[in-house]
C-alpha cells in the first residue's frame, strides 16, 4: 500500500508540476488531481489504526520514492546525501510504525 500511495502522490504532484511549470495541457493537471485523490483513498486501506502514524510513516517512504522518482524520471542522479537522508527517514518511519507500544 505504501508504494501504491507513494506513486499516486508523487505522480499526481508531478503531473500538476508539469502542467503549471512546464505548460503541459490542462488534462495533465486534471489527471494529477485524480491521482492525488486516489492517494488519499489508498491510504485508508492501511491496517495500522492511527492516521497520524500512518501518514508519518508515509513521509519516510515518500522521501525514498521521491529520490528514486528523481533518478528514474527526472534523470537526476542522487548523491550520498540524498541516500543518507532518505535512509534516515526510512529508519524513522520504521520506528514510528513498529515500535512496541501498549
QUIPEWO-V77996 format. One record per residue. N is the residue number from 1. RES is the residue in one small letter. SS is DSSP state (helix for helix, strand for strand, loop for the rest). Layout:
n: <N & N>
res: <RES & RES>
ss: <SS & SS>
This chain:
n: <1 & 2 & 3 & 4 & 5 & 6 & 7 & 8 & 9 & 10 & 11 & 12 & 13 & 14 & 15 & 16 & 17 & 18 & 19 & 20 & 21 & 22 & 23 & 24 & 25 & 26 & 27 & 28 & 29 & 30 & 31 & 32 & 33 & 34 & 35 & 36 & 37 & 38 & 39 & 40 & 41 & 42 & 43 & 44 & 45 & 46 & 47 & 48 & 49 & 50 & 51 & 52 & 53 & 54 & 55 & 56 & 57 & 58 & 59 & 60 & 61 & 62 & 63 & 64 & 65 & 66 & 67 & 68 & 69 & 70 & 71 & 72 & 73 & 74 & 75 & 76 & 77 & 78 & 79 & 80 & 81 & 82 & 83 & 84 & 85 & 86 & 87 & 88 & 89 & 90 & 91 & 92 & 93 & 94 & 95 & 96 & 97 & 98 & 99 & 100 & 101 & 102>
res: <x & x & x & x & x & x & x & x & x & x & x & x & x & x & x & x & x & x & x & x & x & x & x & x & x & x & x & x & x & x & x & x & x & x & x & x & x & x & x & x & x & x & x & x & x & x & x & x & x & x & x & x & x & x & x & x & x & x & x & x & x & x & x & x & x & x & x & x & x & x & x & x & x & x & x & x & x & x & x & x & x & x & x & x & x & x & x & x & x & x & x & x & x & x & x & x & x & x & x & x & x & x>
ss: <loop & helix & helix & helix & helix & helix & helix & helix & helix & helix & helix & helix & helix & helix & helix & helix & helix & helix & helix & helix & helix & loop & loop & loop & loop & helix & helix & helix & helix & helix & helix & helix & helix & helix & helix & helix & helix & helix & helix & helix & helix & helix & helix & loop & loop & loop & loop & loop & loop & loop & helix & helix & helix & helix & helix & helix & helix & helix & helix & helix & helix & helix & helix & helix & helix & helix & helix & helix & helix & helix & helix & helix & loop & loop & loop & loop & loop & loop & loop & helix & helix & helix & helix & helix & helix & helix & helix & helix & helix & helix & helix & helix & helix & helix & helix & helix & helix & helix & loop & loop & loop & loop>
